[in-house]
Amino acid sequence: MSRLDADPPPRLSYTTAVDALAASVVRAFRGADDTYRVSDHVGLLPDRRAELAALRVLGVDALAPYLVRGRPVLADDLAVFDEVTTVFPSDSTRVTTSVVRRLRHWFLEEVLTDLTGAGKGSAYPRSADQLAPNEGTPWQPWSVFMAQVSTMALPGWVTPVHLAASRRTEDLARGAARALLRGDPYTAARLGRWLALQPDVPPELGLTGLLEHVDLLGSRDPRTQLEVAVAQHLLEVGRS
């Protein structure tokens, strides 16, 4: 077997799977794919574990076309997430797990519980509440944290993170501007998504133009485009 025929390294397989899934979510939001199904993304690649890992990485964002657009989630799609959480169980109870990972895992479990109606879900993790940046945290590190948990920027949820976003919209805007100046469109898009979720974002922030600019800068990055697509849809819904 030649080196060209060899299997790609695991990291490359995982990155490819994540990008493919993110691109599909973008198409679902932008009208190019009205038949988006999570389950369709398992079995396409030779490495099933990589596909499941992609679902774990995107987490709730893989379900965003359903959640934001009010579409029912099919049983097959929920079954896929059962497999994901079995193969890649949450490590939220480990002391070494970062607050970002704890929150992302908790939020995915909450969303799945809400969709299936199974049980009452779990309480907001006290460890996250204690470790997450608080009201007194300067806007720079706080905005970095908010970007890292942008998967939570979905309507209909009230958590300490969502309440903080509603109280610090100016700091979200500062963080987005800083990210653009630093050549980081991904972070700018993630903060733009939080801004799009707020009902009272001042027009002078120019959020529509910011998202269009970020979309252009991140045109080759499916995960940046995913954040922009969700944000733009949230803006449209908020104006309707």
C-alpha positions as CSV (number, residue, x, y, z in Angstrom):
1,M,0.0,0.0,0.0
2,S,1.4,3.4,-0.9
3,R,1.3,6.3,1.5
4,L,-1.4,7.9,-0.7
5,D,-3.6,4.9,-0.1
6,A,-3.1,4.9,3.6
7,D,-5.9,5.9,5.9
8,P,-5.8,9.5,7.0
9,P,-4.6,10.3,10.5
10,P,-7.4,10.3,13.1
11,R,-7.1,14.1,13.7
12,L,-7.7,14.7,10.0
13,S,-10.6,12.3,9.9
14,Y,-12.2,14.1,12.8
15,T,-11.7,17.6,11.4
16,T,-13.1,16.4,8.0
17,A,-16.2,15.0,9.7
18,V,-16.8,18.2,11.8
19,D,-16.4,20.5,8.8
20,A,-18.8,18.3,6.7
21,L,-21.5,18.3,9.4
22,A,-21.1,22.1,10.0
23,A,-21.4,22.7,6.3
24,S,-24.6,20.7,6.2
25,V,-26.1,22.7,9.1
26,V,-25.2,25.9,7.1
27,R,-27.0,24.6,4.0
28,A,-30.1,23.8,6.1
29,F,-30.3,27.4,7.4
30,R,-29.7,29.0,4.0
31,G,-32.3,27.1,2.2
32,A,-30.1,24.8,0.1
33,D,-31.1,21.7,2.1
34,D,-34.7,21.3,3.3
35,T,-34.1,17.6,4.2
36,Y,-31.4,18.0,6.8
37,R,-31.2,15.0,9.1
38,V,-28.6,14.3,11.7
39,S,-28.9,10.6,11.1
40,D,-27.8,11.1,7.4
41,H,-24.4,12.1,8.6
42,V,-23.6,8.7,10.2
43,G,-22.4,6.1,7.7
44,L,-21.1,8.5,5.0
45,L,-17.5,8.3,6.0
46,P,-15.3,5.2,6.5
47,D,-14.7,6.1,10.1
48,R,-18.0,6.0,12.1
49,R,-16.2,7.0,15.3
50,A,-15.1,10.3,13.5
51,E,-18.7,11.0,12.6
52,L,-19.9,10.4,16.1
53,A,-17.1,12.6,17.4
54,A,-18.2,15.4,15.0
55,L,-21.7,15.3,16.6
56,R,-20.1,15.5,20.1
57,V,-18.0,18.4,19.0
58,L,-20.9,20.4,17.5
59,G,-23.2,19.2,20.2
60,V,-26.5,21.2,20.2
61,D,-25.4,23.0,17.0
62,A,-26.1,19.8,15.1
63,L,-29.7,20.2,16.2
64,A,-29.9,23.9,15.6
65,P,-31.9,23.7,12.3
66,Y,-34.6,22.0,14.2
67,L,-34.5,24.1,17.4
68,V,-34.3,27.5,15.8
69,R,-36.7,26.9,12.9
70,G,-39.3,25.0,14.9
71,R,-39.0,21.7,13.0
72,P,-39.7,18.4,14.8
73,V,-36.7,16.2,15.6
74,L,-37.1,12.7,14.2
75,A,-36.6,9.6,16.4
76,D,-33.7,8.4,14.2
77,D,-31.8,11.7,14.9
78,L,-32.3,11.4,18.7
79,A,-31.2,7.7,18.5
80,V,-27.9,8.9,16.9
81,F,-27.3,11.1,19.9
82,D,-27.9,8.2,22.2
83,E,-25.0,6.5,20.4
84,V,-22.9,9.6,20.6
85,T,-23.3,9.9,24.4
86,T,-22.5,6.2,24.8
87,V,-19.3,6.3,22.7
88,F,-18.3,9.7,24.0
89,P,-19.8,10.0,27.5
90,S,-19.8,13.3,29.4
91,D,-16.7,14.0,31.5
92,S,-18.4,16.8,33.4
93,T,-17.9,15.2,36.8
94,R,-14.1,15.2,36.5
95,V,-12.3,17.8,38.5
96,T,-10.0,18.6,35.5
97,T,-12.9,19.2,33.1
98,S,-13.0,22.9,32.0
99,V,-16.1,25.0,32.8
100,V,-16.7,25.4,29.1
101,R,-16.9,21.6,28.5
102,R,-19.1,21.2,31.6
103,L,-21.6,23.7,30.3
104,R,-21.6,22.4,26.7
105,H,-22.2,18.9,27.9
106,W,-24.9,20.0,30.4
107,F,-26.7,22.0,27.7
108,L,-26.7,19.2,25.2
109,E,-28.2,16.9,27.9
110,E,-30.8,19.5,28.7
111,V,-31.8,19.9,25.1
112,L,-32.0,16.2,24.5
113,T,-34.1,15.8,27.7
114,D,-36.4,18.6,26.5
115,L,-36.8,17.0,23.1
116,T,-37.5,13.5,24.4
117,G,-39.5,14.5,27.4
118,A,-37.6,11.9,29.4
119,G,-37.2,13.1,33.0
120,K,-36.8,16.6,34.3
121,G,-33.2,17.1,33.3
122,S,-30.4,18.1,35.6
123,A,-29.8,21.2,37.6
124,Y,-27.5,23.9,36.3
125,P,-24.0,22.6,37.4
126,R,-22.9,24.4,40.5
127,S,-19.3,23.9,39.6
128,A,-19.9,25.9,36.4
129,D,-21.7,28.6,38.4
130,Q,-18.7,28.9,40.7
131,L,-16.0,28.7,38.0
132,A,-17.5,30.7,35.1
133,P,-16.6,34.4,34.7
134,N,-19.0,36.5,36.8
135,E,-20.4,40.0,36.6
136,G,-17.1,41.4,37.9
137,T,-14.9,39.8,35.3
138,P,-13.4,42.3,32.8
139,W,-15.0,42.3,29.4
140,Q,-12.0,40.7,27.6
141,P,-11.9,37.3,29.4
142,W,-15.6,37.4,29.8
143,S,-16.3,37.8,26.1
144,V,-13.8,35.0,25.3
145,F,-15.7,32.7,27.6
146,M,-19.1,33.6,26.0
147,A,-17.7,32.9,22.6
148,Q,-16.6,29.4,23.8
149,V,-20.2,28.6,24.9
150,S,-21.9,30.1,21.9
151,T,-23.7,26.8,21.3
152,M,-26.0,27.9,24.2
153,A,-27.1,31.0,22.2
154,L,-30.5,29.6,21.3
155,P,-33.9,31.1,22.0
156,G,-36.2,29.9,24.8
157,W,-33.5,29.2,27.4
158,V,-32.9,31.0,30.7
159,T,-29.7,30.1,32.4
160,P,-27.0,32.2,34.2
161,V,-25.1,32.4,30.9
162,H,-28.1,33.7,29.0
163,L,-28.9,36.3,31.7
164,A,-25.3,37.5,31.7
165,A,-25.5,37.9,27.9
166,S,-28.6,40.0,28.2
167,R,-27.0,42.3,30.8
168,R,-23.6,42.7,29.0
169,T,-24.5,43.3,25.4
170,E,-22.0,46.2,25.2
171,D,-19.3,43.8,26.3
172,L,-20.4,41.3,23.7
173,A,-20.0,44.0,21.0
174,R,-16.6,45.0,22.3
175,G,-15.5,41.4,22.2
176,A,-16.7,41.0,18.6
177,A,-14.9,44.1,17.5
178,R,-11.7,43.0,19.3
179,A,-11.9,39.6,17.6
180,L,-12.1,41.3,14.2
181,L,-9.2,43.5,14.9
182,R,-7.2,40.4,15.9
183,G,-8.1,38.6,12.7
184,D,-10.4,36.1,14.4
185,P,-13.7,35.9,12.5
186,Y,-14.7,32.7,14.3
187,T,-14.8,34.4,17.7
188,A,-16.5,37.4,16.2
189,A,-19.2,35.2,14.7
190,R,-19.8,33.4,18.0
191,L,-20.2,36.7,19.9
192,G,-22.4,38.0,17.1
193,R,-24.6,35.0,17.6
194,W,-25.1,36.0,21.3
195,L,-25.9,39.6,20.2
196,A,-28.4,38.4,17.6
197,L,-30.3,36.6,20.4
198,Q,-30.8,39.8,22.4
199,P,-34.1,41.7,21.7
200,D,-32.7,45.1,22.4
201,V,-29.4,45.3,20.5
202,P,-28.8,49.0,19.5
203,P,-29.0,49.5,15.7
204,E,-25.9,51.6,15.9
205,L,-23.9,48.4,16.5
206,G,-24.5,47.5,12.9
207,L,-24.9,43.8,13.7
208,T,-26.2,42.9,10.2
209,G,-23.1,44.4,8.6
210,L,-20.8,42.8,11.1
211,L,-22.2,39.3,10.4
212,E,-22.0,39.8,6.6
213,H,-18.4,40.9,7.0
214,V,-17.5,38.0,9.3
215,D,-19.2,35.6,6.9
216,L,-17.0,36.9,4.1
217,L,-13.8,36.6,6.2
218,G,-14.7,33.1,7.3
219,S,-16.1,31.9,4.0
220,R,-13.7,28.9,4.0
221,D,-14.5,27.8,7.5
222,P,-17.7,25.9,7.9
223,R,-17.8,26.4,11.7
224,T,-17.6,30.2,11.3
225,Q,-20.3,30.1,8.7
226,L,-22.5,28.0,11.0
227,E,-22.3,30.6,13.7
228,V,-23.2,33.3,11.2
229,A,-26.1,31.3,9.8
230,V,-27.6,30.8,13.2
231,A,-27.1,34.5,14.1
232,Q,-28.6,35.7,10.9
233,H,-31.6,33.5,11.4
234,L,-32.1,34.7,15.0
235,L,-32.0,38.3,13.7
236,E,-34.6,37.6,11.1
237,V,-36.9,35.9,13.6
238,G,-36.4,38.8,16.0
239,R,-37.5,41.3,13.4
240,S,-40.5,39.4,12.2
